[in-house]
Amino acid sequence: MRAGLSALSPASKAAAAATKDLGLLPEWDLSALYPSMESPAYAADLQKAAALCKEFNATYKGRLEALAKGPKGAAELAAAVKAYEAIDDLLGRIISYAGLIYAGDTTDPQRAKFYGDAQEKITAASSDLLFFQLELNRIDDAVLDGLCAQEPLAHWKPWFVDIRREKPYQLDDKLEQLFHEKSVTGRSAWNRLFDETISSLHFEVDGETLTLEPVLNKMQDANGEIRRKASEALAKTFGDNLRVFTLITNTLAKDKEISDRWRGFDDVADSRHLANRVEREVVDALVSAVETAYPRLSHRYYRLKAKWFGVEALPHWDRNAPLPKVEQRDIPWSEARNTVLDAYSGFSPRMADIARRFFDENWIDAPVRPGKAPGAFAHPTVPSAHPYVLLNYQGKPRDVMTLAHELGHGVHQVLAAPNGALMAPTPLTLAETASVFGEMLTFRALLDRTTDTKQRKAMLAAKVEDMINTVVRQIAFYTFEREVHLERRNGELTSEQLGEIWKKVQTRSLGPAIKLGAGYETFWAYIPHFIHSPFYVYAYAFGDCLVNSLYGVYQKAEQGFAERYLAMLAAGGTKHHSEVLAPFGLDARDPAFWQIGLSMIEGLIEELEAMD
C-alpha cells in the first residue's frame, strides 16, 4: 500500500492493463511526507502547525520594529525568521501532501474532502503569520539594510529583498487577513471546481468513452481519421460544458481585477511579473520579438509541414501529427528512463545521479488513471522532504520529452532545497529554464545517435514543433489572457466572445497553413494555466529562448559549463535573473537577447527545408 494510492487499487490495475506494452509504470510513494491520509502523524502535524502559528503570533506581533532597533536586532530578527521558516516548511509539507493525494484522483470525494479540509485548516493557521512580512516591511529601509549586513540575518538577505519588492502593493493588516481567509471560498474554490470538472469529463471516440489525456494522445496518432475524431470529441464535450468554463474564467478574471485594483497594480500582468522577479519591459520585449517572428517561425514551418502532407493548409487536428510515412512506435518506460538519464549523464554525472533518485525511490507517478490530474508537473513539496513528478505517460516521443522536462524541474528543486523554505522557490521564468534545458539535452543526445534520414527528419520536425508550442503558442496564450482580462473590465464575456478571441490570436500565431475548423473555438477551456496561474505561460517562452542561448554558450565552451549551470540552479530564489545569467555572458534585459533563441528555431527549420 502506497501512501494514499494503493498499488493494487482497481484504478491502478486498469492503468497497468492499458499500458502493458510500455512496461510497469511507477506510482509515487508519498511516505516521505506522511504514511496515509489517516496517519496520526498527519493529524498531529495539523495540530502542531496551528499551535506554532498562534505561538509565533503571540511572541512577535507588534514587536518587530522594537526588536530591530534593539541592541541585538540582527540576532533577534534572525531567530524570528528562522522560526517562521520552520513553520512555513511544516505548513508546506501538509498542503503538499494533501495536494498530491488529490491530484492522484480529483474525482474521489474522499480525496477532495481531504484536500479541501487541509486548505481550510492551513489558511486558518497561516492567518496568524500574515503580520510578519507586513511588519518587516514597515521597518525603516536603512535600519533593515544595516541589520541584513550582519550575521546571522545576512543569510536571509535575498528573502528580505524580495519581500521589500512587495511593499508598495501591500494592504493594511485587516484587509490582508480578509483577502487571505476569503481565498478558500474564492479563487481556491474556483480552481478546485475547474480541476474536478476537467477530470470528470468523458469523450466519445469511435464508441469508446475516454478521459481527457487519452483523447489528447490520439491527437498525435499516425491515423488522420483518429486525429479528426479525437478533435471532434474534444470540441463536443468542451462545448457541452462551456457554460461552466466560461463562468470560472469570468469569475477568476474579475477576482484578479479586484485584487489588482486594491493593491495598485497598473497592468493586468504586473502581479505576475512581480512574482517572477522580472521587469515588465523585459517581458514586453520578449512578446514583441516572438510576435514579429511568427512569419519566419510558425507560419514558415506549418507551410512546410502542409507540403509534406500534400495540402495547402492543415486542419487544426493535424498540427502536431507525426510525419507521414515515418514509422511510429510506442516507447517503453524503461527506454524512456534510460534515454533521459543517459542524456543527463552526458552533460553532468551529478545531474543524472539526482534524476535517477526519482526512479529508484518512487518519486514519479506515471500511469494514466481515471480521475488523475491531466498533464504533468514537478511539485517541489518542501526542503525537508523532496520533489515529486506527475506524468500521464503513454509512450509517445513527446512523453519522453515531458519526462525530461519534469525531471529538469525536479533536479532544480533538489539543488535549490538547501536554501531553505523561504529562498528555495525559484521564479517561474528561471524554473522553466531548468526544465527546457533538460529537454534540449535529451533531444540533442537522441539526434546525435540517429543516422536514418527519415527518423532524423521526424526528430527535427518534432523538436521544431515543441519549440513552436513552447515559444509561439505560449506567447499566443499570453496574448489571449491579456485580451480576456482587459475585456473583462467592461463586463462578463460570453462563451462566443472567448472563442472569438481564442481563434483570433491562434490564427495570427499559427498562420495561413493551419485551418482552424469548427469546434476549435472551445479549446481554450482546458488550459489549466489560465485558471491556476494567470499569465504563467510566458515563462515557457522565456525559458525556451533562454535555454537556446545557454545551449549556444555550452556548444562554444563546454569546459566548466556544467558546474556553472548547476550553480545557477542551486541558487534557487536567492538571485535575480541578471545575476544568475551574468556568468554565462547573457542579459535578458538586452532586446537583442531574444533573437539568439529565436534564431536557433529558425536554423532548425532551415535544416528541415534543406532535407526536402
N, C-alpha and C positions, 0 to 999 in steps of 0.2 A: 504494500500500500504506500503510494507516494503521497506527499502532503497535499490533501485536498483533491488529488487526481489519482484515482485507482488505476494501476496498470492493467487490471482485469475488468474494468468497467465496460458496459456494453458499447459506449461510445468509442472507447479505445480499441475494442475488438473489431468494431466496424471500420475504424480507421486503418488498423493493421491489415484487414482483409482487402480494403480498397487500394492499399499501397504495397501489396505483397511483392510486386516486381521491383520495387525500389529498395527492398531490404527492410530490416527492422528500423523504424523511425523512433528516435528518442523522445521521451517525455520528461519534463523537468522535475527535479527533486527540490521542493521548496523548504526542506527541513533546515536549511541554513538560516531561515527566518523563523519558522515555527513548525512543529510536528504536524498539526492539523488545525482545522477551524475550531474544534472542541478542546484544543490544548489548554491545560491550566496555565502554561507559560504565556500564552497569548492573553488570556483573561487577566493574569497578574500584571502584565506589562501595560494593559489599558488602564488599570487602577493606578499603577506606579506613575504613568505619564501624567494623568490628571493631577495627582498629588504633587509631583515635581513642578508642574506648571504653576500651581497655586503657591507653592513654597517660593518659587523664583519671584513671582509677583509680589509676595509679601516682603521679600528680602530687598528687592531693588527698585520697585516702582516709586517714582518721585525722588530718588536719591542719587541718580546717576551724575547730574551736574555737580552736586556737592562732592561726590567721590572723585570726580575728575579734577576738581580744584584742591583736593586734599593732598597731604604730604606723600601719600603712597598711591597717587592717582593711577599711574600706569599699571601697577601690580593689582590694584583692586578692580579696575576695569577689565584687566586680563582674566581675573578669576570669574568675573561675571560672564564674559564672552565664552570662556571655557565651559561653564555650567550650561549656558544657553545652547552651545554647540552639542553637548551631550544629550540634552533634551530633544534637540532637533533630529539627532540621529535616531533616538528611540521612537519619536513620532513617525519619522520616515520609514522605519522598519515595519511598524504596524500597518500603515496605509499602503506600503509597497506590497506586503503580503496579501492584504485584502484585495488590492487591485489585480494582482496576478491570479489569485483564485478566481476572481470574477472574469478575467479575460479567458480563462480556460473554458467557460461556458456561460455566456452572458444571458442565456435563456433559462437558466436554472434558478427558480425562485429562491432557493436556499442561499445560493451564492450571491444573488442580487441583494437579498436582505442583509447578508453578512457584510457586503461591501458598503451598502447604504448606512448600516449602523456604525461601521468604522468611520465613515466620512463624518457623520454627525458627532461622534464622540471626539474625534481628533479636532474637528472645528471648534467644539466647545472648550476642549482643554487648551488649545493654542490661543484662544481669545485672551487668556491670561498673559500671553507673551507679546501681544501686539504693542504694548507700551515701549518695549525695549528699543527697537530701531527708531521709533518716533522720538524718544527722549535722547538717544545718542545724537540724532540729527539736530537737536536743539542746543547742544554744546557748542560753544564758540569754535569756529574753524581753527583759529590759531592755537587754542588750548588743545584741541584734539590732535592737530598735526604734531604738536610738541610731544604729546604722550605716545603717539604712534611711532615716534622715532626712538622710543625706549623699549628695551626688552622688559617683560615678555610680550607686551602688547604689540610690538612691531611685527610679530608673526602674522597677525590678522590685518595688517595694514591694507592689503588688496581688498579685503571684505569691507573695510571702512570706506575706501574709495568708492566701491560700488554702491553702498547704501547712501553715500553722500549724493550720488547722481540722482537718486530717487527723491531727494529732499524737496525740490520745487513742486513735486506732484503729490505730496502727502497732504492728507486732511487732518483735522483735529482728531483726538483720540476716540471720541464717541462715534464720529462718523466712520472712522476706520473699523471700529468694532462692529458697527451695523453692517457695513459692506462685507466684512468677514463672515459674520454669522448668517447673513442672508444668502451667502453663496451656496449653501446646501440646498435651499429651496429655489435658488435662481439658476445661475449658469451650470453648476454641477448637476442639477436635476435634469436640465435640458440636454446636457451631454450624455447622461445616462439613458434618457429616452431615445436619443439617436442610436446609441450602441445597441440597446435591446431591440430596437426596430430593425436596424440593418442586419443584425444577426438572426432574426426570426424570419426574414424574407425567404420565400421559396420561388423558384423559377422553373417553368416547364420547358424542357428542351427535348424534342422528339419523344414525348411521352414519359420522360424521366424527370422526376422532381429533385431539384438540386438547390443547395445554398449558394451564397454569392461567390465564394472562392473557386469552386469547381467550374462555375459558369465563366468567370473571368479567365480561367485557364483554357477554356475552349476557344477563347478569342485568339489564341496562339496556335490553334490546331492546324495541321497541314491541309485539311479539307476545307475549302472555301464555303461549302454549304453549312458545315458545322459552325464556322465562324459567324455566318449570317444568322443562323437560327439562334445562336447564343446572344448575339446583339439584339435581336428582336425580343428575346425572352427578358433580357435586362430592361429594355425600353418599356415593355408591357408592365412588368412588376413595379419598376420605378414610377411609371405613370399612374398605376393604381394607388400608389402610396404618396403621391406628390403633395397632397394637402398637408400631410404630417411633416414632410421635409421642408415645405415652404414655411409652415408655422414655426418650426425650430429655427430656421435661418433668419426669419424676420425678428423673432424674439431675441435671439442672441445678438443680432446686429444692433437692435435697439438697446439692449442691455449694455453693450460696449459703448455706444454713443453716450449713454447716461454717465457711465463711469469716466469716460474720456473728458466729458464736459465738466464734471465736478472736479476732476484732477487738473484740468487746464492743458490737456494735450491739444495741439493745434491741428495736426493731421491725423487721419484715421489710422495710420500705421505707426505713428510716433511711439506709442507704448511698446510695440514690438521691437522697434529699433533700440529703444532704451534697454529692454530686456536682453537684446542681442549684443549690447555694448558696441553698436555700430552707428555711424553718423548717417543722417537722412541723405546727405549729398552723395555718400558712397553707394547707397542702395539705388538712388536715382541714376547715378552714372552706370551702374550695372544694368538696370532695366533699359535705359536708353541704348546701351551698347548691344544688348540682346535683341531688342525690337528692331534696331537698324540692321541687324544681321539676319533677320528672318529670311529674306530672299536668297541669301547665299548659303544658308544652312538648311532649314526645314523645307522651304519651297524647292530648293535645288535637289535635296535628297529624295523627296517624295516624287518629284518629276522623274528621277532616275528609277525609283522603285516601280512606278507605274509602267515605265517602259519595259522593265523586266517581266511584268505581268501582262504585257501586250495591250494595255489600255491607256486612254488619255488621262483618266482620273480614277483613283482607287476609292471604293466605298469605305466609309469610316471603319467598318469592321475588319478591313484588310490592312489597316495602318501598321499593326505590329505582326502581320502574318509572316511566317517563315518563308524564305525564298523558294520559288518553285524549283522542282527537280533537284532538291538537295535533301539527302537522307536525314530524317528526323528520328531520334531515339530518346527514350526516357533514360535519365542519368541516375543510377542507383545512389543511395545515400552515402555508401562507403566511398564511391568515386568522387562525389561532391566534397566530402570531408578531406580526402587526400589531395584533391586539386587545390583547395583553398590553403590547406596547411603547407603544401609544397611551395606555393606561390609566396606565402608569408615568410617561409623559411629562407627562400632565395634572397629575400630582401633583408631579413633580420631573424636569426635563430631565436632571439629573445621574444620577438613578436609572435612567432609561431608557437613557442612554449606557452605563452599566455593564452593564445587562441585554443590550443589543444586542451586546456583545462575545461573549456566549455563542453567539449565532447566527453572527456574522461570522467567528469564529475557531475554530469547530468544537469547542466545549466541551460539546456536547449529543449524547447518543446516544438517538435517539427510536424506531427501529423495534422491533416485536415480532419476536424471533428464537427459534428452538428453543434451549433451554438457557439463555437470557438470564435474569438475576435478575428475579424478578417485582417489581411495584410501581414505586416511583420514589424517588430520593434525590438530594441535592446533597452531593457529597463535597468538603470544603474543601482536601484534599491538604495542602500546606504553604505558608507565606507566600512562599517564594522561587519558587513556581510560581503556580497559580491553581486555582479550583474546577472541578469537572465535574458535569454533571447527567445522570442516567439516567432515562429515561421509557420507558413502553410505550404509545406514542401510537396511538390507534385512532379518533380523530376525534369522540369524544363530547363534549358540553358539559363534562362533568366532567374530561375530559382537558385541556381548555383551562384549567380552574381548577387542575389539577395542575401544568401548566406555569407558571402564575402563582405557585403555591405554592413550587415548587422554585427558581424564579428569585428569589423573595424571599429564600430561604436563600442563593442564590448571591451576590446583591448584598451581603447582610450579611457574607458570608465575605470578599468582596473589600475591603469597607470596613474590616473588623477586622484584615486581614492586617498592616498596618504596626505593630501592637502586638507582632509577633514570635511565634515558635512557642510560647512559654510563656504568652502572655497574649491571643493572638488567639481561642482557643477560647471559646465562649460557653455558659453553662449552658443546658440544653435548654429550660427554661421561656421564656427570652428569645429563644432561637434560633427557637422556634416562633412567637413574636410576629411576627418579620420575615416569615415565610412566609405566615402567615394574613393579615397586613396586605396583602401582595401580592395575595392572592385577593380581599380586600374591595375594593381599588382597581379590580380588573378587573370584578368584579360590578357595582359602582356605575356604572362607565363604560358598561357594556352596558345596564344598566337605564335609565339616563338617556336613551339614544338609542332605546329601544324604545317605540313608541306603540301597537302592536297589543295589544288587551286580552288575547287568549288567550296570546300569546307572553309578555306581561308576567307573567301569572299563572303560566305554566310556569317562568319565570325565578325568580320569588319562591319558588315551591314548591321548586325545585332548591336555592336558597340556604338555605332553612329546613332541607332535608334534609341539606345539607352541614354546617350548624351543629349539627344534632342528631347527626350522625355524628362531629363533632369534639368536641362537649361531652358530650352524654348517653352516646353509645356508648363513648367513651374512658373516661369515669368508670366505666361498667359493666365495661369491660375491667380497669380498675384494681381494682375490687371482686372480679372473678373471680380475678385474680392473688393478691390478698391471701388469699382463701379457700383457694386451691390451696396457697400457700406455708405457710399456717398449718396446714392439714390434713396436709401432707406431713411435718410434725414428728411425727405419730402413726404414720407408716409410708407405704409406697407407695400411690399412688392407682391404682385401676383405670380403664380407659377409660370404664366406665359411671359411675364417680364423677365423673370430669372432665366428662362430658357432662351429668350432673345439675346440677353447679354452674353450668355454662355456661348451661343452659336456665333455671335459677332466676334468675340475675342478669339475663339478657336479657329474660325475661318481666316482671320488675319494672321494668326501664328502658323497655321499648317499650310496655307497656300492653296492655289487652284488645283493641285494634283490630288487633293483629298476631298471627296464629295461627302458632305455631312448630310446623311439621309434622314428620313422621318424617324422620330424616336430619339435621335441623338440629343435633342434639346433637353432631355431629362437627365443626362449623365452627370450633371453637376451634383446630383443629390447624394451620391455615395462617397464623395471625397471627405474623409474624416478630418483632415487638417482644417477645413473651413469651420468645423464645429469646435474641435478641441483646442486649436491653436491658431487663431486668426492671424493671417499674414506670415505664418511659419514658412510658407512654401518657397519664398525667395532664398531661404538659407540653402536649399538644394543647389540652386544655380550658383550662388556664392561659392559653395563648397566645390562644385564641379570645375568652375573656372579657376579656382584657387589650386585645386589638385593638378589640373593641366599645367599650370605654371610651375608648381612644385616638381612635377614629374620631369618637366623640361630641365630644371636645375639638377635633378637627380641624374638624368641621362648625360649631362655635360660634366658632372663631377660627383661620381659615386662615393669617393673617399670621404668618410666621416659623415655622409648624409644621413644614414640610418640613425646614428647617435643623436644628431641634431633634431631629426624628426621625432624620435621617441621622447626627447627632452621637451619638445613642443607639446606633445600630448600630455606629458606628466605635469605640465604647468597648470592643467585644469582651468579654473576660472581666475587664476591669480594674475593674468596678464591680458592687456588689450591686444587686439589683432595686430596692431602696428608693432608691438613688442615681440610677439611670437614669430612674426614673419621677417623681422629685421635680419636674423642670422642667415636667411636664405637670399637676401638682397631683393626682397619683394615688398611692395607697398600698395595695398588695396585702395588707398586714397588717391593714387595716380590714375586718372581716367584711362590712360593707355594700358594700364594693367590688365583690364578685362579683355583686350584684344588678343593678348597672349593665349588665353584659354580658348577663346572662340576660334582662333587661327588653327589650333590643333584639331578641332572638329572639322573645320574646312579642309584641312590637309587629308584627313581620313576619307572624306567624300571625294576628293580629287583622286585618291588612290583607287577607290571603287570605280570611278569613271574610267580610269586608265585600264581597268581589268576587263571592260566591256569589249 
